[in-house]
């Protein structure tokens, strides 16, 4: 199976395609993301960021006055470009497959997303913490991500409902149940960093029982 694009890879691709950000500032943002994920925002200094980016500390301050502005510079493309591009990749590669059974669909989605969480856990911890306290980030994420999931997931749900494999709920309610369950697992990883892949059978069973026709 083709390897998923990591968050770091997607972030670097977006930075490289953005003509408004000079190469040295791209290095600063990439270094900031990596260090914030590894050490936490409060424990990271601009000196460390400059050393990681291979630039003078003055280069960091040329565009960003402080760490808060640096964090904002990292998060802005995440909500509007990076995460939507990753969701589009996931939706087209995993969600939109021609599943014949509910179990087949749920297993593929859960196993793929848990593997993604495992690989990108450190960066996801930074994002979840910020999204949990900032309404503007949540709104941006929903605005850019929701249509991608709807366009790819809802046709699959309709097909499974028509074949009697799936409970006859509105597509939006089914999606909320599935996503909510996965987000709960993601929050657990944020609070208690650990290997999440062992949880797959339990999550699959929980979602499958909740969505099976009564």
DAVENBEL-V776463 format. One record per residue. N is the residue number from 1. OMEGA is omega in degrees with one decimal (* if undefined). Layout:
# DAVENBEL-V776463
n: <N N>
omega: <OMEGA OMEGA>
This chain:
# DAVENBEL-V776463
n: <1 2 3 4 5 6 7 8 9 10 11 12 13 14 15 16 17 18 19 20 21 22 23 24 25 26 27 28 29 30 31 32 33 34 35 36 37 38 39 40 41 42 43 44 45 46 47 48 49 50 51 52 53 54 55 56 57 58 59 60 61 62 63 64 65 66 67 68 69 70 71 72 73 74 75 76 77 78 79 80 81 82 83 84 85 86 87 88 89 90 91 92 93 94 95 96 97 98 99 100 101 102 103 104 105 106 107 108 109 110 111 112 113 114 115 116 117 118 119 120 121 122 123 124 125 126 127 128 129 130 131 132 133 134 135 136 137 138 139 140 141 142 143 144 145 146 147 148 149 150 151 152 153 154 155 156 157 158 159 160 161 162 163 164 165 166 167 168 169 170 171 172 173 174 175 176 177 178 179 180 181 182 183 184 185 186 187 188 189 190 191 192 193 194 195 196 197 198 199 200 201 202 203 204 205 206 207 208 209 210 211 212 213 214>
omega: <-179.7 -177.5 176.6 171.1 179.1 178.2 179.8 179.9 179.1 179.2 180.0 178.6 178.3 178.9 -178.2 -178.6 -177.8 -177.3 -177.9 -176.8 179.8 -177.7 -178.7 177.7 173.5 177.8 179.5 -179.4 179.2 178.3 178.8 179.6 -177.6 -177.6 176.3 -179.8 -176.2 -170.0 -172.0 -176.9 -174.8 -175.8 -177.8 178.8 177.4 176.7 178.0 179.1 179.8 179.6 179.8 -178.2 -178.6 -179.9 175.3 -178.6 177.7 178.4 178.4 -176.0 -178.2 -178.7 -175.8 -174.5 -177.3 -177.9 178.9 177.6 175.9 179.3 177.7 178.4 177.1 -172.9 -175.0 179.5 179.1 -174.7 -173.0 -174.9 -171.7 -178.4 175.3 179.3 178.3 178.0 177.6 178.0 179.3 -177.4 -177.0 -175.8 -172.6 -172.3 -170.9 177.2 -179.2 -178.0 178.8 -178.6 177.3 -179.1 -179.6 -179.2 -176.4 -179.7 -178.4 -177.7 -177.4 -177.9 179.1 -177.0 177.1 176.2 178.1 178.6 -179.6 -177.1 -172.3 -172.7 -176.0 179.9 178.7 177.7 177.6 -176.7 -178.0 179.3 -178.2 -180.0 -177.5 -177.0 -177.1 -179.6 -177.9 178.8 178.0 -179.0 178.9 -178.5 -179.2 -178.6 -175.4 -173.5 -173.6 -179.3 -179.5 178.7 -179.2 -176.9 -176.3 -175.9 -173.1 176.6 177.8 179.2 179.9 180.0 179.9 175.6 -179.0 -179.6 178.3 -178.5 -169.0 178.9 -175.5 174.2 172.0 -178.7 -177.8 179.5 178.0 179.8 178.9 179.5 -178.8 -177.6 179.3 178.7 179.4 178.9 176.3 178.2 179.6 178.3 178.1 177.9 178.5 -177.1 -176.8 -177.7 -178.8 178.0 -174.7 -171.3 -179.9 -177.8 -174.0 -177.5 -178.6 179.5 178.8 -179.5 -179.0 -178.7 -177.6 178.8 -179.3 -175.4 179.0 178.3 -179.4 *>
